[in-house]
């Protein structure tokens, strides 16, 4: 019985931790202005063209 309780607590902690990571990444993405996003996309496209 204790094993199941421990597994449940571990699963809950894992879900909570992944939610924190997703929220942090979302805030970082929303911090960019549209011009910054456009510049980053152009830079990534240029990098992909050079790699090909």
TAGIPE-V130592 format. One record per run of one state. SS is the DSSP state (H for helix, E for strand, - for the rest). FROM is the first residue (numbers start at 1). TO is the last residue. If there is no record, write none. Layout:
SS|FROM|TO / SS|FROM|TO
//
This chain:
-|1|1 / H|2|30 / -|31|33 / H|34|51 / -|52|52
//
